[in-house]
Amino acid sequence: MKLSKEEIVTLKVLRLKGETNQAIADRLGITEGAVRYHLKREAEQAADGRRKLSLIEQLQLVEVVDHWWQDQVASLPKQRPPSVHQLWSYLVDEYSYGGSYKSVRKFARSRFSTPAARPLRRIETPPGAQVQSDWLETNVRLRDDSGCVSLVKRYGFVMTLSHSRKTAIIWSESMDQLAWHHVHNEAFKRLGGIAAVNRIDNLKTGVASGSGVWGQVNSAYAAYARTLGFHVDPHEARQPQQKGKVERRVGAFKQLDWNRAFDSLADLQVYTDETLRRDSVIRKCPVTGLSVHATWLSERELLRPLPETLPAPFDAIKQASVHKDCTIRFEGRTYSVPYRYARKTVEVRGCSGFILIVDRSSGAILQQYPRKTRELLLIDQDCYEPTAFDEALPLDVPRPLPLGRMAKRLEEIAAQGVAVRSIDFYAAIATAKSLSEEVP
């Protein structure tokens, strides 16, 4: 029978202590011949013939690996181990190594000592510096109009202030881009302000590609964050401990009693808000020793104040060039913008049921139109008229020509309706020589 490494070591130790082969065999439950076999191999310093040679050993690259490894150890900072992935790439490039990365990692682990584990630094963020955000998923009992209770899947967005541990949870039916912005708005309201940094997971509504400091933030979410004035800080892939404070709160919510039924999602939201309020009074903040609620009251003074109007949730964004006729293109339709933005660039946000045209520098909303209408051309003539703001523009800023008499008469005809129009109107329009000519 095959003995484990521990059993072979035990066998050798017992023999050194003077026990007979038969006594050792009885202790380990093996035959006396097996004891003699392993003792003989130990005396002859025989290699274990059962071990299969690695591909590195078969290709006689052991000395190459040893040399590369020692060079890396000498050049790297203390306690920083060489990269096995770099070793694998080196063998592939220089020696046409055909084995997998895992085979190199297995060989390196068996040949080189494991580096000492680096101690972790505990960091507590100052007040107002950071929030951490995450989603939770759970089944909720909801009651319909007939009183029947059914189990449905719902999503909870959890946001926690890292300093005070004050937490908000917002319930949603989905986790799409519109919902992502909406739950942020509601969470910021409950926390009473906006922290400087929001550490998030690597979900697609937040990060377009990559992770950690190399992550590329989703364009829609980047515009949302820029509008509210906070920095997006994605954590590294598969490193949930990097936002451990919110992870801890997610775990706590999963332990709540979900056997009760709710009349609606709004009813669940009210219940959750009240539960959190009571919890914040009871639970202590480990940093201050005061309650979470008392610590939050102090931290709230250091949060960025909420704007009068939070940005409407949007799931599409575009930097659109304004044409010379003061129009832009978005989702196959043409929209007019104020004439002072002609030949400039504006930001267009696709919201739920409408679009917003926004000044990129100030974030001011310039125009709002219904979204995905049947009409493909939406023109607001007010965009071509000067406003109180335009009066302050420099004199060299060109302004569109005013609406002429002909165009004004056409608008009047359109407003009267076909049934009440006189044939004289059409005759006068047809014989008019210029825009300055009077039309009856």
Secondary structure, 3 states (H helix, E strand, C coil): CCCCHHHHHHHHHHHHCCCCHHHHHHHHCCCHHHHHHHHHHHHHCCCCCCCCCCHHHHCCCHHHHHHHHHHHHHHCCCCCCCCHHHHHHHHHHHHCCCCCHHHHHHHHHHHCCCCCCCCCCCCCCCCCCEEEEEEEEEEEEEECCCCCEEEEEEEEEEEEECCCCCEEEEEECCCCHHHHHHHHHHHHHHHCCECCEEEECCCCCCEEECCHHHCEECHHHHHHHHHHCCEEEECCCCCHHHHHHHHHHHHHHHCCCCCCEECCHHHHHHHHHHHHHHHHHHCECCCCCCEHHHHHHHHHCCCECCCCCCCCCEEEEEEEECCCCCEEEECCEEEECCHHHCCCEEEEEEECCEEEEECCCCCCEEEEEECCCCCCEECCHHHHCCCCCHHHCCCCCCCCCCCCHHHHHHHHHHHHCHHHCCHHHHHHHHHCCCCCCCCC
